[in-house]
């Protein structure tokens, strides 16, 4: 008696068209293969693949791949309850204006890497590279959510090429720039400029300061709240954002005068330090348009944002020799690398200081005296003579001005 063949996973049936359809059960639900097959062997080969995926834990419900992109995006938007309101508003705008018009009605299983690349290329024709990357980041996060929820096995965003982002030539704000901006700012908002430049607070942290955050006895300001773009008061951006900052006496005097002019003596501790002209919390868009932009134009530095005050504060901390860990804590960064890589800007002052220190280290005996006629140092003259092949002539030319300077004659200092 011959042995019975191994029982196949799933079942195959022949359709009236002559093609074969495969089906199988998983967790009490019957699934039918999305495609039909020309032969019975092809249908069983498909079922063998499904069986292997189930055993490995890599099986994806084929119905999940038929979900519309619009539904997937809606699920992603509400999947993170800890997302800040500002970020939520930005993500909703990107989904609504840029992703749904292109992909909203498409089944997520039908969206390929090539289609994503074509979409990115279309964006790049009329948008800045940073904008394209910001929109792509949202798209990639949506498909990562699809993979995490077993709606897709792999993201179609893998391997997509993005436009290169050119480094911005940012203007490094000097104390003089800050002074001119503050002078051009209406008096009721002038301390906001100084808080941004001296303490490095974000706009939302400044606008969200409450009266109780100012401790004039201990000389500190506590960052415990921030104002969102939706006008709601909430916690800082991260746990590291909650901090107590030692504050210069001059800045505290400005704030004390501000509160004295703005509030009655019996003001509530939960009152906001800075409010709109008609009362209530500030609106960032209105404040930027009516206060910040006119002030920066009047100061002669129009191409900057309030956040550049924060960068100026970081750069000042590092130039003044404040250690990176202290700067990190004061700025509310969770990682010191962010303090250095993102915010600290190279300045002419820092570059000159670096040159002096390097010269003292590698040329301890050298005296880079300036020639009274040319202003060139001996090292520069020697370098030029070596290039011209006339070292002896330059040495003789160099000898006389130095002698005159040492004797205090023509051109001497």
Backbone torsions as a table, in degrees:
resi	resn	phi	psi	omega
1	UNK	NA	125.7	-177.0
2	UNK	-72.4	153.0	178.6
3	UNK	-74.2	143.3	176.4
4	UNK	-74.5	142.0	-180.0
5	UNK	-67.8	155.3	179.8
6	UNK	-62.5	137.6	179.4
7	UNK	-69.0	127.9	-179.5
8	UNK	-75.6	148.8	171.2
9	UNK	-72.0	132.1	178.8
10	UNK	74.7	-169.7	-179.6
11	UNK	-142.7	157.7	-179.0
12	UNK	-129.5	136.7	175.8
13	UNK	-133.6	152.1	-179.0
14	UNK	-92.2	131.6	179.9
15	UNK	-88.9	161.8	178.4
16	UNK	-55.9	-25.1	-179.8
17	UNK	-74.6	-11.4	-177.2
18	UNK	96.7	-12.2	177.8
19	UNK	-86.0	168.4	-174.2
20	UNK	-114.8	140.9	-179.3
21	UNK	-116.8	135.2	-180.0
22	UNK	-106.7	143.5	176.2
23	UNK	-144.7	159.7	-179.1
24	UNK	-158.6	164.4	180.0
25	UNK	-111.1	141.4	174.7
26	UNK	-148.4	121.8	-179.8
27	UNK	53.3	42.9	175.5
28	UNK	78.1	6.6	-179.5
29	UNK	-118.3	132.4	179.1
30	UNK	-87.9	126.9	179.1
31	UNK	-113.8	136.2	177.9
32	UNK	-110.3	131.8	179.6
33	UNK	-55.9	140.1	-177.3
34	UNK	-67.7	-26.6	-179.1
35	UNK	-113.9	158.6	170.9
36	UNK	-103.0	166.1	-171.2
37	UNK	-128.0	148.0	-177.7
38	UNK	-71.6	-26.7	-178.8
39	UNK	-131.2	160.3	178.4
40	UNK	-66.3	-35.7	179.4
41	UNK	-63.3	-39.5	178.4
42	UNK	-63.6	-38.1	179.9
43	UNK	-66.3	-42.5	178.2
44	UNK	-68.7	-32.3	176.0
45	UNK	-63.8	-38.9	176.2
46	UNK	-62.4	-44.0	179.9
47	UNK	-64.4	-34.8	176.9
48	UNK	-63.5	-38.3	177.7
49	UNK	-65.1	-43.0	178.3
50	UNK	-62.5	-42.8	179.7
51	UNK	-60.9	-42.2	178.3
52	UNK	-63.1	-42.8	179.5
53	UNK	-63.1	-38.9	179.0
54	UNK	-64.0	-41.2	-179.7
55	UNK	-67.7	-35.7	-179.1
56	UNK	-82.1	-12.5	-176.9
57	UNK	79.7	19.9	-179.6
58	UNK	-108.5	9.3	-178.5
59	UNK	-71.5	137.6	176.9
60	UNK	-119.1	130.5	178.2
61	UNK	-60.3	119.8	-179.0
62	UNK	-61.1	-24.9	177.7
63	UNK	-67.1	-30.7	-179.4
64	UNK	-63.6	-35.8	-180.0
65	UNK	-69.1	-14.0	179.2
66	UNK	-90.1	-2.6	178.2
67	UNK	-63.4	140.6	179.2
68	UNK	-72.5	146.6	179.5
69	UNK	-59.5	-36.7	-179.8
70	UNK	-59.5	-40.1	179.3
71	UNK	-69.5	-38.8	177.9
72	UNK	-62.8	-43.3	-179.7
73	UNK	-63.4	-40.0	178.0
74	UNK	-61.5	-42.7	178.8
75	UNK	-63.9	-39.0	179.8
76	UNK	-66.7	-40.4	-176.5
77	UNK	-60.8	-32.2	-177.3
78	UNK	-103.0	8.2	-174.1
79	UNK	-79.9	-16.6	-176.9
80	UNK	-120.9	95.5	-177.8
81	UNK	-69.4	-15.0	-179.2
82	UNK	-87.5	-2.1	-177.6
83	UNK	-65.3	135.3	-179.5
84	UNK	-68.6	151.0	-176.1
85	UNK	-60.9	-38.4	179.1
86	UNK	-61.3	-44.0	-179.9
87	UNK	-66.7	-40.6	179.3
88	UNK	-61.0	-43.7	179.6
89	UNK	-63.1	-42.8	179.4
90	UNK	-64.1	-44.0	-178.9
91	UNK	-65.7	-41.2	178.5
92	UNK	-61.5	-40.1	179.8
93	UNK	-65.5	-41.2	179.5
94	UNK	-65.9	-43.8	178.7
95	UNK	-61.7	-47.0	-175.7
96	UNK	-67.5	-43.2	-171.2
97	UNK	-91.4	-25.6	-171.0
98	UNK	-123.6	-27.4	-176.4
99	UNK	-97.8	-46.8	-178.1
100	UNK	-63.0	-41.0	178.1
101	UNK	-59.7	-29.5	-176.9
102	UNK	-93.3	-34.1	-170.6
103	UNK	-128.6	-4.6	-170.0
104	UNK	-51.7	-42.8	-174.9
105	UNK	-93.8	4.6	-178.1
106	UNK	-87.8	143.0	173.1
107	UNK	-70.4	135.4	-173.5
108	UNK	-63.6	-28.7	178.9
109	UNK	-71.3	-15.7	-179.4
110	UNK	-94.4	-7.2	-177.0
111	UNK	-85.2	117.5	-174.9
112	UNK	-101.9	167.9	176.9
113	UNK	-61.9	-37.2	179.9
114	UNK	-62.8	-40.0	179.5
115	UNK	-66.4	-39.3	177.5
116	UNK	-64.5	-42.3	179.2
117	UNK	-62.5	-40.4	177.8
118	UNK	-62.7	-38.8	179.5
119	UNK	-66.0	-44.2	178.5
120	UNK	-61.9	-43.0	179.6
121	UNK	-62.3	-38.0	178.5
122	UNK	-66.7	-41.0	176.7
123	UNK	-60.2	-41.4	-173.5
124	UNK	-67.2	-15.5	-178.5
125	UNK	-72.6	-26.1	-176.8
126	UNK	-137.9	15.8	178.6
127	UNK	-130.9	153.4	177.5
128	UNK	-66.5	153.0	-177.7
129	UNK	-59.0	-38.9	179.6
130	UNK	-64.6	-38.0	178.2
131	UNK	-65.8	-43.0	178.4
132	UNK	-59.5	-45.1	-179.6
133	UNK	-65.2	-37.2	179.1
134	UNK	-64.8	-42.6	178.6
135	UNK	-67.5	-39.7	179.4
136	UNK	-66.7	-35.9	178.7
137	UNK	-59.0	-39.8	177.8
138	UNK	-67.5	-44.1	179.2
139	UNK	-61.1	-44.3	-180.0
140	UNK	-63.8	-38.6	178.9
141	UNK	-65.5	-35.7	178.4
142	UNK	-64.9	-43.5	180.0
143	UNK	-74.0	-28.8	172.6
144	UNK	-64.3	-36.1	175.2
145	UNK	-64.6	-37.8	177.8
146	UNK	-62.8	-41.6	178.3
147	UNK	-67.0	-42.7	-177.8
148	UNK	-65.1	-29.1	-179.5
149	UNK	-98.3	14.7	175.9
150	UNK	63.2	25.0	174.2
151	UNK	-83.6	-25.6	176.7
152	UNK	-137.9	152.3	176.6
153	UNK	-81.3	-40.0	-179.8
154	UNK	-138.2	152.4	179.6
155	UNK	-84.2	135.7	175.6
156	UNK	-73.6	-3.7	179.9
157	UNK	-84.3	-3.8	-178.7
158	UNK	-68.1	136.8	174.8
159	UNK	75.4	8.5	-179.7
160	UNK	-74.3	133.6	-179.7
161	UNK	-88.0	134.1	-178.2
162	UNK	-114.0	153.2	178.1
163	UNK	-65.6	145.3	179.9
164	UNK	-70.4	142.1	178.5
165	UNK	-99.5	120.7	178.2
166	UNK	-79.6	140.3	179.2
167	UNK	-63.4	136.3	180.0
168	UNK	-80.9	138.7	176.0
169	UNK	-89.9	84.4	-175.4
170	UNK	-78.6	144.6	174.4
171	UNK	-82.1	124.6	177.6
172	UNK	-82.8	113.8	-177.8
173	UNK	-67.7	132.5	175.7
174	UNK	-97.8	165.5	174.1
175	UNK	-55.6	-34.4	177.5
176	UNK	-65.4	-39.8	176.5
177	UNK	-60.5	-46.4	-178.6
178	UNK	-61.5	-41.7	179.5
179	UNK	-61.4	-43.5	180.0
180	UNK	-66.8	-38.5	178.0
181	UNK	-65.0	-44.2	-179.8
182	UNK	-62.9	-42.5	-179.8
183	UNK	-63.2	-30.8	-178.7
184	UNK	-87.6	-3.1	-178.8
185	UNK	-90.9	139.0	176.4
186	UNK	-52.8	144.3	-171.1
187	UNK	-56.2	-37.1	-176.0
188	UNK	-69.7	-15.1	178.7
189	UNK	-117.2	1.5	-177.3
190	UNK	-59.6	-40.7	179.1
191	UNK	-61.8	-23.5	179.2
192	UNK	-61.6	-38.3	179.5
193	UNK	-63.4	-44.5	-178.2
194	UNK	-69.7	-34.8	177.1
195	UNK	-64.8	-41.7	178.6
196	UNK	-63.3	-41.0	-175.6
197	UNK	-80.8	-36.3	-175.1
198	UNK	-87.6	-41.4	-177.1
199	UNK	-101.9	-13.8	177.5
200	UNK	73.1	25.8	179.4
201	UNK	-74.6	146.6	172.4
202	UNK	-69.9	161.4	-178.2
203	UNK	-58.9	-44.3	-179.3
204	UNK	-62.8	-33.1	178.0
205	UNK	-71.3	-37.3	177.6
206	UNK	-68.5	-47.9	-178.3
207	UNK	-67.4	-21.2	-179.0
208	UNK	-96.0	4.9	178.9
209	UNK	-65.1	133.8	174.8
210	UNK	-103.9	160.6	-177.7
211	UNK	-56.6	-38.2	-177.9
212	UNK	-68.5	-11.5	179.2
213	UNK	-76.1	-16.6	-176.6
214	UNK	-96.4	117.1	178.8
215	UNK	-112.5	98.6	-175.4
216	UNK	-76.3	-17.8	179.4
217	UNK	-78.6	-49.1	-178.8
218	UNK	-85.9	-11.3	179.1
219	UNK	72.0	43.4	-178.0
220	UNK	-132.8	159.3	169.8
221	UNK	-126.0	128.8	-180.0
222	UNK	-99.6	125.5	175.8
223	UNK	-95.6	102.9	-177.5
224	UNK	-126.0	-12.2	-179.4
225	UNK	-140.0	161.0	172.0
226	UNK	-146.2	153.1	-178.1
227	UNK	-96.7	123.3	178.4
228	UNK	-79.5	166.2	178.7
229	UNK	-66.2	-16.2	177.9
230	UNK	-89.1	4.9	178.2
231	UNK	84.4	5.9	-179.2
232	UNK	-95.9	144.2	178.1
233	UNK	-92.2	130.1	-178.6
234	UNK	-145.9	-175.7	179.6
235	UNK	-71.4	166.7	177.4
236	UNK	-61.4	173.8	-174.8
237	UNK	-57.5	-36.6	-179.8
238	UNK	-149.4	175.8	178.3
239	UNK	-61.0	-34.7	178.8
240	UNK	-68.3	-19.0	-179.1
241	UNK	-72.1	-20.4	177.2
242	UNK	-81.7	117.2	-173.2
243	UNK	-156.6	159.4	176.9
244	UNK	-114.9	123.1	-172.2
245	UNK	-113.6	125.6	168.2
246	UNK	-62.6	135.1	-170.7
247	UNK	-125.3	134.9	177.9
248	UNK	-56.6	144.6	-178.5
249	UNK	-59.5	-37.1	-178.7
250	UNK	-62.3	-38.9	179.0
251	UNK	-69.5	-39.8	177.6
252	UNK	-63.2	-35.8	177.4
253	UNK	-64.6	-40.0	176.3
254	UNK	-60.6	-44.2	-177.8
255	UNK	-69.6	-36.1	178.1
256	UNK	-64.5	-42.3	177.4
257	UNK	-65.6	-37.4	179.0
258	UNK	-62.6	-46.8	179.8
259	UNK	-66.0	-37.2	179.1
260	UNK	-63.2	-34.7	-179.8
261	UNK	-83.9	-26.3	-171.6
262	UNK	-95.0	-32.8	-171.8
263	UNK	-121.1	151.9	170.7
264	UNK	-71.6	166.0	-175.8
265	UNK	-60.4	-30.4	-175.6
266	UNK	-98.5	36.5	-178.9
267	UNK	-66.6	149.1	178.9
268	UNK	-74.3	146.5	-179.7
269	UNK	-68.0	-22.2	-180.0
270	UNK	-88.1	-1.1	176.7
271	UNK	-62.1	147.7	175.4
272	UNK	-76.2	142.6	178.7
273	UNK	-69.9	-37.3	-178.9
274	UNK	-121.1	129.1	-177.6
275	UNK	-131.9	166.8	176.3
276	UNK	-68.6	159.2	-179.3
277	UNK	-53.0	-35.5	-179.9
278	UNK	-93.2	7.8	-177.4
279	UNK	96.0	166.3	-179.5
280	UNK	85.1	172.8	-176.5
281	UNK	-67.1	154.3	178.4
282	UNK	-71.3	151.5	171.7
283	UNK	-108.0	124.0	-172.4
284	UNK	-59.4	-46.7	-176.7
285	UNK	-60.7	-45.0	179.9
286	UNK	-66.2	-44.1	-179.0
287	UNK	-62.7	-41.8	179.6
288	UNK	-62.8	-44.8	-176.2
289	UNK	-72.5	-38.3	-172.9
290	UNK	-94.7	-22.0	-176.1
291	UNK	-116.0	-56.9	-171.2
292	UNK	-69.1	-51.7	-176.0
293	UNK	-61.5	-45.2	176.7
294	UNK	-61.4	-37.5	-178.3
295	UNK	-68.1	-43.8	-179.1
296	UNK	-68.9	-34.6	175.8
297	UNK	-65.7	-43.3	179.5
298	UNK	-64.7	-31.4	-179.5
299	UNK	-82.5	-6.6	179.2
300	UNK	82.7	15.9	177.5
301	UNK	-130.4	68.9	-171.4
302	UNK	-74.6	-27.7	-171.4
303	UNK	-90.0	46.1	179.0
304	UNK	-135.2	161.7	175.9
305	UNK	-116.8	173.0	179.3
306	UNK	-59.4	-31.5	-178.5
307	UNK	-65.2	-21.4	177.4
308	UNK	-67.0	-23.7	173.3
309	UNK	-63.8	-38.2	178.4
310	UNK	-65.7	-39.5	176.5
311	UNK	-65.8	-39.0	177.9
312	UNK	-63.2	-38.5	178.8
313	UNK	-64.6	-41.5	179.6
314	UNK	-64.4	-46.3	179.8
315	UNK	-61.3	-40.7	179.6
316	UNK	-63.5	-40.5	178.5
317	UNK	-59.2	-45.2	-177.3
318	UNK	-72.1	-38.2	178.4
319	UNK	-66.0	-30.7	179.9
320	UNK	-84.2	4.6	175.1
321	UNK	84.5	12.3	176.4
322	UNK	-69.8	132.1	-176.6
323	UNK	-65.2	154.5	-173.8
324	UNK	-62.2	-36.8	-179.0
325	UNK	-63.8	-43.7	178.2
326	UNK	-64.2	-42.6	177.9
327	UNK	-61.4	-40.7	179.2
328	UNK	-60.1	-46.3	-178.7
329	UNK	-66.3	-42.8	-179.0
330	UNK	-63.8	-34.9	-177.7
331	UNK	-87.0	-8.5	178.2
332	UNK	75.4	28.0	177.6
333	UNK	-85.7	141.0	177.3
334	UNK	-82.0	-15.8	-176.7
335	UNK	-137.6	127.4	-179.5
336	UNK	-64.5	-22.4	178.3
337	UNK	-63.8	-32.6	176.7
338	UNK	-65.3	-37.9	179.6
339	UNK	-59.7	-41.9	-176.0
340	UNK	-82.1	-50.7	-169.6
341	UNK	-73.8	-36.7	-172.5
342	UNK	-94.1	-43.1	-168.5
343	UNK	-102.9	-32.8	-175.5
344	UNK	-74.0	118.2	-177.8
345	UNK	-104.0	139.6	175.2
346	UNK	-67.3	139.8	179.8
347	UNK	-127.5	160.8	176.9
348	UNK	-59.5	-39.1	-179.9
349	UNK	-62.8	-46.1	179.3
350	UNK	-64.3	-37.5	179.5
351	UNK	-66.4	-40.9	178.5
352	UNK	-64.8	-42.7	178.6
353	UNK	-61.8	-38.7	178.8
354	UNK	-64.0	-41.0	-180.0
355	UNK	-63.3	-42.1	179.4
356	UNK	-63.0	-44.5	-178.2
357	UNK	-67.4	-39.2	178.4
358	UNK	-66.9	-39.2	177.7
359	UNK	-62.8	-42.8	179.8
360	UNK	-65.9	-29.8	-178.0
361	UNK	-78.1	-44.0	-173.3
362	UNK	-95.0	-18.4	178.6
363	UNK	-128.6	62.3	-174.9
364	UNK	-62.0	-26.8	-177.8
365	UNK	-95.0	-9.3	-174.0
366	UNK	-76.0	147.7	174.6
367	UNK	-122.7	100.7	-176.6
368	UNK	-80.1	63.4	-179.4
369	UNK	-69.9	141.3	-180.0
370	UNK	-84.7	134.7	174.7
371	UNK	-72.0	130.3	-177.3
372	UNK	-65.7	-25.0	-177.9
373	UNK	-86.6	-47.8	-171.5
374	UNK	-102.4	-19.6	-175.7
375	UNK	77.4	3.5	-179.5
376	UNK	-86.5	143.9	176.0
377	UNK	-80.5	164.8	177.4
378	UNK	-58.9	-39.4	-179.4
379	UNK	-63.2	-39.4	178.5
380	UNK	-65.9	-40.9	179.8
381	UNK	-64.8	-42.3	178.7
382	UNK	-64.3	-39.3	179.2
383	UNK	-63.7	-41.2	179.4
384	UNK	-67.6	-38.9	-178.5
385	UNK	-67.7	-36.1	178.2
386	UNK	-64.9	-36.4	179.2
387	UNK	-69.2	-38.1	-177.8
388	UNK	-83.7	-13.2	-177.8
389	UNK	76.1	24.9	-177.3
390	UNK	-129.3	52.5	-173.7
391	UNK	-60.9	-42.7	-175.7
392	UNK	-66.5	-39.3	-179.6
393	UNK	-64.8	-43.4	-178.3
394	UNK	-66.7	-34.9	178.9
395	UNK	-62.9	-41.2	178.7
396	UNK	-68.2	-38.4	179.3
397	UNK	-67.3	-29.9	-177.3
398	UNK	-77.4	-25.0	-172.2
399	UNK	-71.7	-40.1	-173.1
400	UNK	-67.3	-48.5	-180.0
401	UNK	-59.8	-36.4	-179.7
402	UNK	-64.1	-40.3	179.2
403	UNK	-63.0	-43.3	-179.3
404	UNK	-63.5	-39.6	-178.7
405	UNK	-66.8	-38.2	-178.2
406	UNK	-69.0	-24.9	180.0
407	UNK	-92.5	-5.3	177.0
408	UNK	80.7	15.1	178.9
409	UNK	-88.1	-157.1	-167.5
410	UNK	-39.6	127.2	176.4
411	UNK	75.3	3.5	-178.4
412	UNK	-69.8	157.3	-178.5
413	UNK	-108.2	NA	NA
